[in-house]
């Protein structure tokens, strides 16, 4: 339990009511509020939770609220409850959470358009291999890739881990979720087109990533076009910050084997990960682990033991080779298609790609993804998470980037699309199902429906085996 006046120490606010009132949790989700909670009202895209305060007060018995606008609070509640007025509830939420829960662990933050989940997994598993207690936080373990501030601090405060490796998204920085997290290390893995529906331009998207890189004491940057820009800005504005850079000259990928070259050292290993794009993830992790004092031979052993995250070029079936991957941007789809093409064993085999694009998201990337998909031998366009958009309209946007539709099939029903790809495949073919990866759901209109690409693939082969058994 903490007193209101303790929680708001150092925060610009006005307290109306009892500053000595004690609360035992900080909540932004009305469903999780208890009578002893402090509820922070946020103005969301679809819901302004100021208007939920009346129900929370009468139905939950909660009587401590953080608000931006007192005029939105029901009169009786205003006269009886303890209200704390702030200029910006989202910004205040981070500071409130830090003051309430504290931060007792070191944190490593990883950002970039792709590779965050894999790098978090590599670092987390490697540190645990070395006997360090490291937790991981990101899209595979939480409903938000980067949780809201109360959840971040609550998780860290209540865990037994000494270190956390967490994914940091551009959305989380503009929504102030990580404003008050103290990062020991920050890693930048590069930038490609994504989230322009939120940021508007690639420049704004970069700035959201850069805002995170300003926070850590130490930074590791992959020098793509945007990494070079981040390095120059950090060097000029933060001359005392430790900045380490690397490029594609620091690694080689040959026949599934990665070699990393760093400051006169070389390690070579065969990871359990498919794909040359993982070189960036492993090299960034190697540099971090060397900086933390671990020896090259030990790191090599750890890297050979690390398992890839679910839905990242995950091999579900071997004959044909069926991969499930989270690729949902032009760059990531192009990269994973290239890796699949390398795996083709003979000229007669083919690569079939099944993918769609999310609804209510950046429409500009849809034709670009259509264009890069033509590197495959056959493309089946389908639904991703259409949300409130018509799936067929989304597919039309993808088709706008395809100048040759002779090898394109349209099937809006994702399960049917996957089945069609598998029916059409032979033993030596490769099937790539892209866009949803680890996700266990599909968002259609306002419903979240159970759906897993991996489970659909396994269901198909189970039905196939059952048919063979019945025939025999």
C-alpha positions in Angstrom: 0.0 0.0 0.0 1.2 3.5 -0.8 -0.2 6.9 -0.1 -1.4 9.2 -2.9 1.0 11.9 -1.9 3.9 9.4 -2.2 2.9 8.2 -5.6 2.6 11.7 -7.0 5.9 12.9 -5.5 7.6 14.9 -8.3 4.6 14.8 -10.6 3.0 18.1 -11.7 -0.6 17.6 -10.5 -3.5 18.9 -8.4 -4.9 16.6 -5.7 -8.6 17.0 -4.8 -9.5 15.0 -1.7 -7.4 12.9 0.7 -3.6 12.9 -0.2 -3.1 10.3 2.6 -5.4 7.8 1.0 -3.7 4.5 0.4 -4.0 2.3 -2.7 -2.5 -1.1 -3.5 -2.4 -1.1 -7.4 -2.3 1.3 -10.4 -4.8 0.4 -13.1 -5.8 1.7 -16.5 -8.1 -1.2 -17.4 -11.5 -0.8 -15.8 -11.9 -4.6 -15.7 -9.0 -5.0 -13.3 -10.0 -2.3 -10.9 -10.5 -3.1 -7.2 -11.9 -0.9 -4.4 -8.3 -0.3 -3.3 -7.0 0.6 -6.8 -5.9 3.9 -8.3 -7.6 4.2 -11.7 -5.9 6.3 -14.4 -8.4 7.6 -17.0 -7.0 7.6 -20.5 -8.4 9.1 -23.7 -8.2 6.2 -26.1 -8.9 6.0 -29.8 -12.3 4.4 -29.3 -13.0 4.9 -25.6 -12.5 7.8 -23.2 -12.3 6.1 -19.8 -13.2 9.3 -18.0 -16.7 8.3 -18.8 -16.2 4.9 -17.0 -15.4 6.6 -13.6 -19.0 6.8 -12.4 -19.5 3.0 -12.9 -16.1 2.2 -11.4 -17.0 4.2 -8.3 -20.4 2.8 -7.7 -19.9 -0.8 -8.9 -16.2 -1.4 -7.9 -16.0 0.8 -4.8 -12.9 2.5 -6.2 -12.5 6.1 -5.1 -9.1 7.3 -6.3 -8.9 8.5 -9.9 -6.3 10.3 -12.1 -8.0 12.5 -14.7 -7.2 15.1 -17.3 -10.7 16.7 -17.4 -12.6 17.2 -14.2 -15.7 18.2 -16.2 -16.1 14.6 -17.4 -16.4 13.3 -13.8 -19.9 12.8 -12.4 -20.7 15.5 -9.8 -21.4 13.2 -6.8 -18.2 11.2 -7.5 -16.3 14.5 -7.8 -17.4 15.5 -4.4 -16.7 12.2 -2.7 -13.7 10.6 -4.4 -10.0 11.6 -4.4 -9.2 13.0 -7.8 -5.7 13.8 -9.1 -5.7 16.1 -12.1 -2.8 15.9 -14.5 -2.0 17.6 -17.8 -1.6 14.3 -19.7 -2.8 11.0 -18.3 -0.6 8.9 -20.5 2.6 10.7 -19.6 1.6 10.7 -15.9 0.8 6.9 -16.0 4.4 6.0 -16.6 5.7 8.2 -13.7 2.9 7.0 -11.4 3.7 3.4 -12.2 7.5 4.0 -11.5 6.8 5.7 -8.2 4.4 3.0 -7.1 6.1 -0.2 -8.2 9.7 0.9 -8.6 12.3 -0.8 -10.8 14.6 -3.3 -9.1 16.0 -5.0 -12.3 18.3 -4.1 -15.1 16.5 -3.8 -18.5 17.8 -4.4 -22.0 15.5 -2.8 -24.7 15.5 -4.0 -28.3 13.8 -2.0 -31.1 13.7 -2.2 -34.9 11.1 -3.0 -37.6 12.0 -6.7 -37.5 14.0 -9.1 -35.4 12.9 -7.8 -32.0 11.3 -11.1 -30.8 14.2 -13.2 -32.1 16.9 -11.0 -30.5 15.0 -10.9 -27.1 14.9 -14.7 -27.2 18.6 -15.0 -28.1 19.6 -12.7 -25.3 17.2 -14.1 -22.7 18.1 -17.8 -23.4 21.8 -17.0 -23.6 21.9 -15.2 -20.2 20.0 -18.0 -18.6 22.5 -20.5 -20.2 25.2 -18.5 -18.4 23.3 -18.8 -15.1 21.9 -15.3 -15.1 18.2 -14.9 -14.3 16.7 -13.1 -17.3 13.1 -12.6 -18.2 11.8 -11.7 -21.6 8.9 -9.4 -22.5 7.4 -8.9 -26.0 4.8 -9.9 -28.6 5.1 -13.6 -27.9 4.5 -13.3 -24.2 2.1 -10.4 -23.8 -1.0 -9.1 -25.5 0.9 -5.9 -26.4 4.4 -6.2 -27.7 5.5 -3.5 -25.2 3.0 -3.5 -22.3 1.5 -0.4 -20.7 3.6 1.2 -18.0 1.8 -0.3 -15.0 2.2 -3.8 -16.4 5.9 -3.2 -17.2 6.8 -2.1 -13.7 4.4 -4.6 -12.0 6.0 -7.5 -13.9 9.5 -6.4 -13.1 8.7 -5.6 -9.4 7.0 -8.9 -8.8 9.4 -11.2 -10.7 12.5 -13.1 -9.5 14.5 -12.0 -12.5 17.6 -9.9 -12.2 17.6 -8.8 -15.9 14.8 -8.2 -18.4 15.1 -8.2 -22.2 12.1 -6.5 -23.7 10.9 -5.5 -27.1 10.3 -1.7 -27.5 7.9 -0.6 -30.2 7.6 2.7 -31.8 4.0 2.9 -30.6 5.1 2.4 -27.0 7.4 5.4 -27.2 4.8 7.8 -28.6 2.3 6.5 -26.0 4.9 7.1 -23.2 4.8 3.5 -22.0 8.6 3.3 -21.5 9.2 7.0 -20.5 10.4 6.1 -17.0 12.0 2.7 -17.5 15.7 2.8 -16.9 17.5 0.9 -19.7 21.0 -0.3 -19.2 21.3 -1.2 -22.9 19.4 -0.3 -26.0 19.7 -2.2 -29.4 18.6 -0.9 -32.8 18.1 -3.6 -35.4 17.3 -1.4 -38.4 14.2 0.2 -39.9 11.8 -0.7 -42.7 8.2 0.4 -43.7 5.7 -0.3 -40.9 3.1 1.5 -38.7 2.8 4.4 -41.1 -1.0 4.4 -40.3 0.1 5.6 -36.8 3.2 7.7 -37.6 2.2 9.1 -40.9 5.7 9.2 -42.4 8.8 7.0 -42.3 10.6 10.0 -40.7 8.2 10.1 -37.8 8.5 6.4 -37.5 12.2 6.7 -37.2 11.9 9.5 -34.6 9.8 7.3 -32.4 12.5 4.7 -32.5 15.2 7.3 -31.9 13.3 8.7 -28.9 13.9 5.3 -27.3 17.6 5.2 -28.2 18.0 8.5 -26.2 17.1 6.6 -23.0 19.6 3.8 -22.5 23.1 4.3 -20.9 24.6 2.2 -23.7 23.5 1.6 -27.3 24.2 -0.9 -30.0 23.2 0.1 -33.5 23.0 -1.8 -36.8 24.2 0.6 -39.5 21.4 0.5 -42.1 20.4 3.9 -43.6 18.4 4.8 -40.4 21.0 3.4 -38.1 23.6 5.7 -39.5 21.2 8.6 -38.9 20.6 7.5 -35.4 24.3 7.2 -34.7 25.0 10.7 -36.0 22.2 12.2 -33.9 23.2 10.4 -30.7 26.8 11.2 -31.2 26.1 15.0 -31.5 23.5 15.2 -28.8 24.9 12.7 -26.3 28.7 12.8 -26.5 29.1 10.8 -23.2 26.8 7.9 -24.2 28.5 4.7 -25.1 27.5 3.9 -28.7 28.6 0.7 -30.5 27.9 0.2 -34.2 28.1 -2.8 -36.5 27.3 -3.5 -40.2 26.8 -6.4 -42.6 30.6 -6.6 -42.8 30.6 -8.1 -39.3 28.8 -11.4 -40.3 28.6 -14.0 -43.0 25.8 -16.6 -43.6 26.7 -19.8 -45.5 24.7 -23.0 -45.7 22.9 -22.3 -42.5 26.1 -21.4 -40.6 26.7 -17.9 -39.1 30.1 -16.4 -38.7 30.5 -13.3 -36.6 33.6 -11.0 -36.8 34.1 -8.6 -33.9 37.2 -6.7 -32.8 39.6 -9.3 -34.0 37.4 -12.2 -32.8 35.5 -14.8 -34.8 32.9 -17.3 -33.8 31.1 -19.7 -36.2 28.1 -21.7 -35.2 25.0 -23.4 -36.6 21.9 -21.9 -35.1 18.5 -23.6 -34.8 17.1 -20.5 -36.6 16.4 -20.5 -40.3 17.4 -17.5 -42.3 20.3 -15.2 -43.0 18.4 -12.2 -41.6 19.1 -13.7 -38.2 22.7 -12.6 -38.6 21.8 -9.1 -37.4 20.0 -10.5 -34.4 22.9 -12.8 -33.4 25.6 -10.2 -34.0 23.8 -7.6 -31.9 23.4 -10.2 -29.1 27.1 -11.2 -29.4 28.2 -7.6 -29.0 26.0 -7.2 -25.9 27.1 -10.4 -24.3 30.8 -9.6 -24.9 30.2 -6.1 -23.3 28.7 -7.9 -20.4 31.9 -9.9 -20.0 31.1 -13.3 -21.5 33.8 -15.1 -23.5 33.4 -15.9 -27.2 33.6 -19.7 -26.8 30.8 -19.6 -24.2 28.7 -17.4 -26.3 29.1 -19.8 -29.3 27.9 -22.7 -27.1 24.9 -20.6 -26.0 24.0 -19.6 -29.5 23.9 -23.2 -30.6 21.4 -24.0 -27.8 19.0 -21.2 -28.4 15.6 -22.1 -29.8 13.8 -19.7 -32.2 10.6 -17.9 -31.1 7.3 -19.3 -32.3 6.1 -18.0 -35.7 9.4 -16.8 -36.9 10.2 -18.9 -39.9 8.9 -21.8 -37.8 9.1 -25.2 -39.6 5.8 -26.9 -38.9 6.0 -29.8 -41.4 9.1 -31.2 -43.2 7.7 -32.8 -46.4 6.7 -30.5 -47.9 8.6 -27.8 -45.9 5.8 -25.7 -44.4 6.9 -22.5 -42.7 4.8 -20.1 -40.6 6.2 -16.6 -40.3 5.2 -13.3 -38.8 6.4 -11.3 -41.8 3.9 -8.4 -42.3 6.0 -5.7 -44.0 7.4 -5.5 -47.5 11.0 -5.9 -46.3 10.3 -8.8 -44.0 8.1 -10.7 -46.5 10.8 -10.2 -49.2 13.5 -11.5 -46.8 11.7 -14.6 -45.7 10.7 -15.4 -49.4 14.4 -15.1 -50.3 15.3 -17.6 -47.5 12.7 -20.0 -48.7 14.0 -19.8 -52.3 17.5 -20.7 -51.0 16.0 -23.9 -49.5 14.6 -25.2 -52.8 16.4 -28.4 -53.5 15.7 -28.9 -57.2 14.4 -27.0 -60.2 11.1 -28.9 -60.2 10.1 -27.8 -56.7 8.1 -24.7 -56.1 7.5 -22.1 -53.5 3.9 -21.3 -52.6 3.3 -18.2 -50.5 0.0 -17.5 -48.6 -0.4 -14.0 -47.1 -2.7 -11.1 -46.6 -2.5 -7.6 -45.0 -4.1 -6.3 -41.8 -7.1 -4.1 -42.0 -7.2 -0.6 -40.5 -3.5 -0.3 -40.9 -1.0 1.2 -43.4 -2.6 0.8 -46.8 0.5 2.0 -48.6 2.5 -1.2 -47.9 -0.1 -3.5 -49.5 0.9 -3.1 -53.1 4.5 -3.3 -52.1 3.9 -6.6 -50.5 2.1 -7.8 -53.5 5.0 -6.9 -55.7 7.7 -8.7 -53.6 5.5 -11.8 -53.3 5.9 -12.4 -57.1 9.3 -13.9 -56.3 7.5 -17.0 -55.3 6.2 -19.6 -57.8 2.7 -19.3 -56.7 0.9 -16.7 -54.5 -2.4 -17.2 -52.6 -3.9 -13.9 -51.4 -6.1 -14.1 -48.3 -7.2 -12.4 -45.1 -4.9 -11.5 -42.3 -6.7 -9.6 -39.5 -9.2 -7.7 -41.6 -10.7 -5.9 -38.6 -13.5 -3.6 -39.8 -12.3 -3.6 -43.5 -13.7 -5.8 -46.2 -11.1 -8.5 -46.8 -11.7 -8.3 -50.6 -10.9 -4.6 -50.5 -7.6 -5.3 -48.8 -6.8 -7.9 -51.4 -7.6 -5.4 -54.2 -5.0 -3.1 -52.6 -2.4 -5.9 -52.7 -3.3 -6.7 -56.3 -2.5 -3.1 -57.3 1.2 -4.0 -56.9 1.0 -7.2 -59.0 1.5 -6.7 -62.7 1.3 -10.5 -63.5 -1.6 -12.3 -61.9 -1.1 -15.6 -63.8 0.4 -17.2 -60.7 -1.9 -15.5 -58.2 -5.0 -17.1 -56.6 -7.4 -15.2 -54.4 -9.1 -16.9 -51.5 -10.3 -14.6 -48.7 -11.0 -17.4 -46.3 -7.6 -17.9 -44.6 -8.2 -21.6 -43.6 -9.3 -22.5 -47.2 -6.3 -20.6 -48.6 -3.9 -22.6 -46.4 -5.6 -25.8 -47.4 -5.4 -24.9 -51.1 -1.7 -24.3 -50.8 -1.1 -27.6 -49.1 -3.3 -29.5 -51.5 -1.3 -28.0 -54.4 2.1 -28.8 -52.8 4.3 -31.8 -53.4 6.9 -33.4 -51.2 9.8 -31.3 -52.4 7.9 -28.0 -52.4 8.0 -25.2 -49.8 4.9 -23.5 -48.4 5.3 -20.2 -46.6 2.3 -18.9 -44.6 3.1 -15.3 -43.7 1.7 -12.4 -41.7 0.3 -13.9 -38.5 3.1 -16.1 -37.2 2.6 -16.9 -33.5 -0.9 -15.3 -33.3 -3.7 -17.6 -32.0 -6.5 -15.4 -33.2 -8.0 -13.5 -36.2 -9.7 -10.2 -35.8 -12.8 -9.9 -37.9 -14.9 -6.8 -37.4 -15.2 -6.4 -33.6 -14.7 -10.1 -32.9 -11.4 -11.9 -31.9 -11.8 -15.4 -33.3 -9.6 -18.4 -32.4 -7.2 -19.0 -35.3 -3.7 -20.4 -35.6 -1.8 -20.9 -38.9 0.2 -23.6 -37.3 -2.8 -25.5 -36.0 -4.5 -25.2 -39.4 -1.5 -26.8 -41.1 -1.4 -29.6 -38.6 -5.2 -30.1 -39.0 -4.8 -30.5 -42.7 -2.2 -33.2 -42.4 -4.2 -35.0 -39.7 -7.2 -35.0 -42.0 -4.9 -36.2 -44.8 -3.6 -39.1 -42.7 -7.1 -40.0 -41.6 -8.2 -40.3 -45.2 -5.2 -42.5 -46.1 -6.0 -44.7 -43.1 -9.6 -45.1 -44.0 -8.7 -46.0 -47.7 -6.2 -48.6 -46.6 
